[in-house]
Amino acid sequence: MTAISVKGLTKSYGDLVAVKDATFEVPLGTICGFVGPNGSGKTTTIRMLLSLIAPSSGSGEILDQPISHPERYLSRVGAMIEGPAFYPALTGAENLRVIATLGGFSLDRIPRLLETVGLGDRGDDKYKTYSLGMKQRLGIAAALLPEPKLLILDEPTNGLDPSGIQEIRDLLEKLAKNGVTIFVSSHLLSEIEMISEYLVMLQRGKVIFFGRTEDLLLKSK
């Protein structure tokens, strides 16, 4: 079983080809970095994987289910795309309760999730008082509400200072040790290669490398 398997995935908008013939696999139980410069097609690919947009051609599977049938896998996937959206006047815990109620998820897990993402002592503080790093970590907590087997994160370290980046890295490593497969995008290879066992590299909508991080590092020597 693979977490993600993509074959010839393509997305065109008229003459613009955002993603072209993408083919790669992400094994279960790993952290896989999804790396490429801004505008290379990372978010478009993620949107296709989550069935938010339909591919122009090609196919993909998430947890061995086709992306053409999102109802078969989305309940086992957590995602954060293009930054989390929360109510500024509500506390972190209240925001999670709103999302859990809408999604039909257990409210009992919220205190534990806040602890997991390092916000155990800030859950009763209003979201508008949070730093950018804390907001990103609350977004990850929201993505963990369905107890996912696969966590897809779009640029979770974007705009963070070095300590914020390290906090996100530590959190992802902790989640991976607990059995969550993580597919995390970044425009900076240096930010993600340290924690990623596998890498998928995208350039101008095309996959230019996928495989073990150590194999890429050996190639570049």
Secondary structure, DSSP 4 states (H G I P E B T S, - for coil): -EEEEEEEEEEEETTEEEEEEEEEEEETTSEEEEE--TTSSHHHHHHHHTTSS--SEEEEEETTEETT-GGGTGGGEEEE-SS----TTSBHHHHHHHHHHHHT--STTHHHHHHHTT-TTTTTSBGGG--HHHHHHHHHHHHTTT--SEEEEESTTTT--HHHHHHHHHHHHHHHHTT-EEEEEES-HHHHTTT-SEEEEEETTEEEEEEEHHHHHHHT-
